[in-house]
């Protein structure tokens, strides 16, 4: 059996936020709301439209606004303690991936304070057949996610990335109990995103769609979402990057495309590009979207090998077909090419052109990462990337040595075959 799962409710359209929040009083009868966000969004008034609406409806509220860009387990525990004191019946996560991820972990700790984080982070080969069963969520609080950037897709995904600062490990957690109950995709909350955020989050959404389409777990249901997301992003991301709030259409198109890509990878999952980006971010503090951008072309070439040394494992994935899958993306986007190999080249060329258009640098080294430090930690980074939960859905199963070679290519800007 396969599946397609999404939040119970996904509300879209510029200006939809107050209308969607009406349900808290008129449909659900909620009494106490807890808002989770970061310092920047709180200080710049992004929570005000939410708290004003809550005040209007007579719903008591409290706010936790200390989520860091790389949220830690310690931060989540502090937020959960504040939550436990306030006792909300609805949690509203406002922000990019960091705020939404932290809020998801706080939600778990609030509802199940005795849960073991090490158990939650336990690896699995198949999400349907896990050693560890996630606790049932939603018994104390309903969960609403409101994205302020067009990229992470966390508002519609069962994932949360959290760092255990005591050991320096970044864990991507995965379970459908972490799926928000409601997503509110309102471009009004994204209009003034700075260029760097627009770029990094937008290219993150590109990698979500590319990896979801090539995943061993891709289905007809996720394929259409991934293709549509890519079409929209390639057309509208450069416009949103260059024109910002002046182009309302571009902002709304990107808001929708990021969520569409999120629904694709929420069900098809990701691959080794994200595995490597997670560790590149953890070891060298690069923004997540930028880390993905630096690795994606390497991964496209790596996955497209017709006879891979090791193939991804999933019952429905019975033979290597990733070159054809990438060619299908090129066809859908009208990129040209006489055969599948040429279509792959055209796709990589289009990705690189998009990266140039939104200010992404060419190599890891270009971001000021010290060469000596990078090489000294390369083995550990490669091992941890191999062990990342995202690796399992990759269509070509990588060796640690192959991951290391891809990192080196991306650091120096080489194109050596892996």
Secondary structure, DSSP 4 states (H G I P E B T S, - for coil): -------SEEEESTT-HHHHHHHHHHTS---EEEEEEEHHHHHTTTTHHHHHHHHHHT-EEEEEEEE-SS-BHHHHHHHHHHHHHH--SEEEEEESHHHHHHHHHHHHHHH-TT--HHHHT---S-TTS-SSPPPP-SSS-EEEEEESSSS--GGG-SEEEEEETTTTEEEEEE-GGGS-SEEEE-GGGTTT--HHHHHHHHHHHHHHHHHHHHSTT--HHHHHHHHHHHHHHHHHHHHHHHHGGG-HHHHHHHHHHHHHHHHHHHHH---HHHHHHHHHHHHH---HHHHHHHHHHHHHHHHT-TT-SSB---TT--S--HHHHHHHHHHHTT---SSHHHHHHHHHHHHHHHHHHTT--SSSGGGT--HHHHHHTHHHHHHHHHTSGGGGG-SBPPPHHHHHHHHHHHHHT-----
